């Protein structure tokens, strides 16, 4: 049976092999690197599936003395810790379908020709982390949202990274060690999957000698996915022998995304503090229940408000709650001191808050609402970039800047044209 045989793919799926993480570029390098006493940089990306109502989000002025808009008011205590960006986007069209380009800059269907495929910002950062943490990244969201659930994180091969769907599951992954029996079963599964991959690679080498160039390209794509699985198995094997950190909080209950949002933020902060991960994403999407805030209309329905003021008021109420929880998250990060320094966890965490949707009512993906907090940048301003189409600055320029701040040696990301001048 050849590696391109669909039965092989089914066998891999049945054996539990999941193609979800990108290749780890630093796995070998980090083993030989000398330990650093400097606190590592982290990255957290918060995505909103329906954007922010522009009339309540954008300030009327820019610069250091800009006045906070109604939706930014909850961030008043953090205005010196954050920067607001106007007129950044990916130049995408497609309404809700283009929302999924928030962290990639490109649609999954158009990513094949890109140098890095359709990899998302968080997964590019996770490649840099490699095996230094138990979880190179955490993707958190819901599977019952609009258009197929959480679609914020993507690998190089255009594979959607499936999310952790609630605080209970996130807590257990972060802090609960399996029993001795569980660990034996996990080790057996790893050994089985490694054996399957060895067989797949052997078949591929044999097949590669007698196929056309076009088929070779298809085989190369498949092998790239296989190598991702191989890297994931090495990571799993490494961390099997290392106990998980002990939490100082009780296991939370799942109550739905609206009630769970503050719990998820708290667990992300704990994951960063314990260095269980240095990269996390959280998508707030269609599973957000407006009814939990006492609102009878649906979140998605209100995002298409049709300029009806009552609907706009309710939408802003929902969005204000989300900004409040983000502000609370920043406060938590700022309260955690970094050992051996005068810095806080916020100083060493880039916290991106935004959306791939600019205006849900008109289904436009321009002028995306973008806030970046922490991460050691010089903050405190509203940066307004050109709005004219020929002079527009890609959002990926900000992402390139963030990757460089994270420690990635790169001068581009997706459709970037450079970095952002932070002066």
C-alpha positions in Angstrom: 0.0 0.0 0.0 1.6 3.3 -1.0 1.7 6.4 1.2 -0.5 8.2 -1.1 -3.2 5.5 -0.8 -6.3 6.9 0.8 -6.5 3.7 3.0 -3.2 4.8 4.5 -4.7 8.1 5.4 -7.7 6.4 7.0 -5.4 4.1 8.9 -3.4 7.1 10.2 -6.7 8.8 11.3 -8.0 5.7 12.9 -4.7 5.3 14.9 -5.2 8.8 16.3 -2.5 10.6 14.4 -3.4 14.2 14.3 -1.8 16.7 11.8 -2.2 19.8 13.8 1.2 21.4 14.7 3.8 22.9 12.3 7.4 21.6 12.1 9.5 22.7 15.0 12.4 24.7 13.6 14.2 25.0 17.0 13.9 21.6 18.5 17.5 20.6 17.9 18.9 24.1 18.5 17.3 24.5 21.9 18.7 21.3 23.2 22.2 22.7 23.0 21.5 26.3 23.9 22.6 27.6 27.2 19.8 28.3 29.7 18.8 32.0 29.9 17.9 33.8 33.0 16.0 36.5 31.1 12.2 36.1 31.2 11.0 34.8 27.8 8.7 36.7 25.5 5.1 35.5 25.2 2.3 36.1 22.7 -1.5 36.0 23.2 -3.9 36.7 20.3 -7.5 37.3 20.9 -9.8 37.2 17.9 -13.4 38.3 17.6 -15.5 36.8 14.8 -17.8 39.8 14.3 -15.4 42.7 14.9 -16.3 45.8 16.8 -19.0 48.4 16.0 -17.0 51.1 14.3 -19.1 54.0 15.7 -18.3 53.0 19.3 -14.8 51.7 18.8 -12.8 54.3 16.9 -11.6 57.5 18.7 -12.1 60.8 16.9 -8.4 61.8 17.5 -5.1 60.1 17.2 -1.7 60.5 18.8 -0.8 60.3 22.5 -3.7 62.5 23.6 -6.5 60.7 21.9 -9.8 60.4 23.7 -10.9 56.9 24.5 -14.0 55.8 22.6 -17.0 54.2 24.4 -15.7 50.6 23.6 -12.2 51.5 24.7 -13.3 53.0 28.0 -12.7 49.7 29.9 -9.0 50.0 28.9 -8.6 53.4 30.5 -6.2 52.1 33.2 -4.1 50.5 30.5 -3.8 53.2 27.9 -0.1 53.6 28.6 0.3 49.8 28.2 -1.3 49.6 24.8 -1.3 51.0 21.2 -4.4 51.4 19.0 -3.9 51.0 15.2 -6.2 52.5 12.6 -6.5 51.5 8.9 -4.6 48.2 9.1 -6.0 45.1 7.4 -5.1 42.4 4.9 -6.8 43.8 1.8 -9.2 40.8 1.9 -12.8 40.5 0.8 -15.3 37.8 1.8 -17.2 38.9 4.9 -17.4 36.1 7.4 -15.2 33.8 5.4 -12.3 36.4 5.4 -12.5 36.7 9.2 -10.4 33.5 9.3 -7.5 35.4 7.7 -7.1 37.5 10.9 -3.8 35.9 11.9 -2.7 34.6 8.5 -3.3 37.5 6.1 -4.4 35.1 3.4 -7.4 32.8 2.7 -6.7 29.1 3.2 -7.7 28.5 -0.5 -5.0 31.0 -1.6 -2.2 30.0 0.7 -0.6 27.4 -1.4 1.6 29.8 -3.3 2.8 31.7 -0.2 6.4 31.1 1.0 5.2 30.0 4.4 1.8 28.6 3.3 -1.1 29.9 5.3 0.5 29.7 8.7 -1.0 31.9 11.3 1.0 34.4 13.5 0.7 32.3 16.6 1.8 29.1 14.9 4.8 30.9 13.4 5.7 32.0 16.9 5.1 28.4 18.2 7.7 27.1 15.7 10.2 29.4 17.3 9.4 28.1 20.8 9.6 24.5 19.7 10.0 22.0 22.6 11.0 24.6 25.2 7.5 24.4 26.7 5.1 21.5 27.1 2.6 23.2 24.7 4.2 25.1 21.8 0.9 26.9 21.6 -2.7 26.7 23.0 -5.6 27.3 20.7 -8.9 28.0 22.5 -12.3 28.5 21.1 -15.6 26.9 20.3 -16.5 24.2 17.7 -20.1 25.4 17.3 -19.5 28.9 16.0 -20.2 30.4 12.6 -18.9 28.5 9.5 -17.5 25.5 11.3 -16.2 26.7 14.6 -12.9 28.1 15.7 -10.7 28.9 12.7 -8.1 31.3 14.2 -4.9 29.1 14.1 -3.5 27.5 10.9 -0.4 25.4 10.2 2.0 25.7 7.2 0.1 23.1 5.3 -3.2 24.9 5.7 -4.5 22.7 8.4 -6.9 24.3 11.0 -5.6 23.8 14.5 -8.6 22.4 16.5 -9.4 24.3 19.6 -9.6 23.4 23.3 -13.3 24.1 23.8 -13.7 25.0 27.5 -12.0 25.9 30.8 -12.4 22.4 32.2 -10.6 20.8 29.3 -7.9 23.5 29.3 -7.4 23.1 33.1 -7.0 19.3 32.7 -4.5 19.6 29.8 -2.4 22.2 31.7 -2.4 20.7 35.2 -3.7 17.1 35.5 -1.2 14.3 35.1 -2.6 10.9 33.9 -2.3 7.8 36.1 0.6 5.3 35.6 -1.8 3.3 33.4 -2.7 6.3 31.3 1.0 7.1 30.8 1.7 3.5 29.7 -1.1 3.7 27.2 0.1 7.0 25.9 3.6 5.7 25.5 2.2 2.6 23.7 0.2 4.9 21.4 3.3 7.0 20.7 5.3 3.9 19.8 2.5 2.7 17.5 2.2 6.0 15.7 6.0 6.2 15.2 5.9 2.7 13.7 3.1 3.8 11.3 5.0 6.9 10.3 8.2 4.8 9.6 6.1 2.6 7.3 4.6 5.6 5.6 8.0 7.2 5.0 9.3 3.9 3.7 6.4 3.6 1.2 6.9 7.3 0.2 10.6 6.8 -0.7 9.7 3.8 -2.8 6.8 5.6 -4.5 8.8 8.8 -5.1 11.1 7.0 -7.5 8.4 6.2 -10.0 5.9 9.0 -10.2 5.6 12.2 -12.3 6.7 15.6 -11.2 3.2 16.7 -10.6 2.5 13.7 -8.4 5.8 14.4 -6.7 4.5 17.8 -5.6 1.4 16.2 -4.2 3.5 13.6 -2.4 5.7 16.4 -1.0 2.7 18.2 0.5 1.6 14.9 2.1 5.0 14.2 3.5 5.2 17.7 5.0 2.1 16.8 7.0 3.7 13.5 8.0 6.8 15.4 9.2 4.5 17.6 11.3 3.1 14.5 13.0 6.6 13.2 13.6 7.6 16.4 15.3 4.5 16.3 17.4 5.3 12.7 18.5 8.8 13.7 19.5 7.4 16.5 21.6 4.8 14.2 23.3 7.5 11.7 24.1 9.8 14.3 25.6 7.1 15.7 28.0 5.7 12.3 29.0 8.3 12.0 31.8 8.0 15.6 33.1 5.3 16.3 35.8 2.8 19.1 35.1 2.8 22.1 37.4 0.5 22.2 40.4 -2.2 24.8 40.2 -3.4 27.0 43.0 -7.0 27.1 41.7 -9.8 24.5 41.6 -10.9 22.8 38.4 -13.5 25.1 36.7 -16.9 24.1 35.3 -17.9 24.7 31.7 -20.8 27.2 31.5 -20.7 28.4 28.0 -18.3 30.9 26.4 -19.9 34.0 27.8 -19.6 32.9 31.4 -16.4 31.0 30.7 -14.5 34.0 29.1 -13.0 35.3 32.4 -12.0 31.7 33.4 -10.3 31.1 30.1 -8.3 34.4 30.5 -7.3 33.3 34.0 -6.1 29.9 32.8 -4.1 31.5 29.9 -2.4 33.7 32.5 -1.6 30.7 34.6 -0.3 28.8 31.6 2.1 31.7 30.8 3.1 32.2 34.4 4.0 28.5 34.8 5.7 28.5 31.4 3.5 25.7 30.2 3.2 27.7 27.0 4.4 31.0 25.6 1.8 31.3 22.8 -2.0 31.2 23.1 -5.0 32.2 21.0 -8.6 32.7 22.0 -11.4 33.2 19.5 -14.7 34.8 20.6 -17.2 33.7 18.0 -20.8 32.7 17.3 -21.0 30.5 20.4 -21.0 33.6 22.6 -24.5 33.6 24.1 -26.0 37.1 24.3 -28.7 35.6 26.4 -26.2 35.1 29.3 -26.0 38.9 29.4 -29.7 39.2 29.5 -30.0 40.0 25.8 -32.7 38.1 23.9 -31.4 38.7 20.4 -28.4 36.6 19.0 -24.9 38.0 18.8 -24.7 37.3 15.1 -28.0 38.8 14.4 -27.1 42.0 16.3 -23.9 42.3 14.4 -26.2 42.8 11.3 -28.0 45.7 13.1 -29.2 47.5 9.9 -28.4 50.8 11.6 -31.3 50.2 14.1 -30.2 52.0 17.2 -31.7 49.6 19.7 -29.8 46.7 18.1 -26.6 48.8 18.0 -27.0 49.5 21.7 -27.3 45.8 22.5 -24.3 45.0 20.2 -22.2 47.5 22.0 -23.2 46.0 25.3 -21.9 42.6 24.2 -18.7 44.1 22.8 -18.1 46.2 26.0 -18.3 43.0 28.0 -15.6 41.4 25.8 -13.3 44.5 26.1 -13.9 44.5 29.9 -12.6 40.9 30.1 -9.6 41.7 28.0 -8.9 44.7 30.3 -9.2 42.4 33.3 -6.7 40.0 31.6 -4.2 42.8 31.2 -4.6 43.7 34.8 -3.9 40.1 35.8 -0.7 40.0 33.7 0.4 43.3 35.1 0.0 42.0 38.7 2.3 39.0 38.1 6.0 39.9 38.8 8.7 38.3 36.8 11.2 36.5 39.0 14.6 38.2 39.3 13.5 41.4 37.6 11.4 44.5 38.0 9.2 43.5 35.0 5.7 42.1 35.1 4.2 39.3 33.0 2.6 42.0 30.8 6.0 43.5 30.0 6.9 40.1 28.5 3.6 39.3 26.9 2.4 40.7 23.6 -1.4 40.7 23.9 -3.1 41.3 20.6 -6.9 42.1 20.5 -8.7 42.4 17.2 -10.7 40.8 14.5 -10.6 39.9 10.8 -14.0 41.7 10.5 -14.0 45.5 10.1 -17.8 46.0 9.9 -20.1 43.0 10.3 -23.1 45.0 9.2 -21.7 45.7 5.8 -19.6 42.5 5.7 -16.3 44.4 5.1 -12.9 43.3 6.1 -11.1 46.6 6.0 -10.1 48.9 8.9 -9.8 46.1 11.4 -10.0 46.9 15.1 -6.5 46.3 16.4 -5.1 46.8 19.9 -1.7 45.6 21.0 -0.7 45.7 24.7 2.4 44.8 26.6 5.4 43.0 25.1 8.0 45.7 25.9 6.9 48.2 23.2 6.6 51.9 23.7 2.8 52.3 24.0 0.3 55.0 24.8 -0.8 56.2 21.4 -3.4 55.8 18.7 -1.4 55.3 15.5 -3.4 56.2 12.4 -2.0 54.9 9.1 -3.0 56.1 5.5 -6.6 55.1 4.5 -6.0 55.6 0.8 -5.8 52.3 -1.1 -2.5 52.9 -2.7 -0.8 53.9 0.6 -2.4 51.4 2.9 -0.1 49.5 5.3 -0.6 45.8 5.6 -1.6 44.4 9.1 1.1 41.8 8.5 3.7 44.6 8.9 2.6 44.7 12.6 2.8 40.9 12.7 6.3 40.9 11.3 7.2 43.4 14.0 5.7 41.2 16.7 7.6 38.1 15.4 10.9 40.0 15.6 10.0 41.2 19.2 9.3 37.5 19.9 12.8 36.6 18.8 12.1 35.2 15.4 14.7 36.2 12.8 12.5 37.2 9.9 11.9 40.2 7.8 8.5 39.2 6.5 5.2 37.5 7.3 2.6 36.6 4.7 1.9 39.7 2.6 3.9 42.1 4.7 6.0 44.9 3.0 8.2 45.5 6.0 7.8 46.3 9.7 6.0 49.1 11.5 7.9 52.2 12.6 7.2 52.4 16.3 8.7 55.8 16.8 
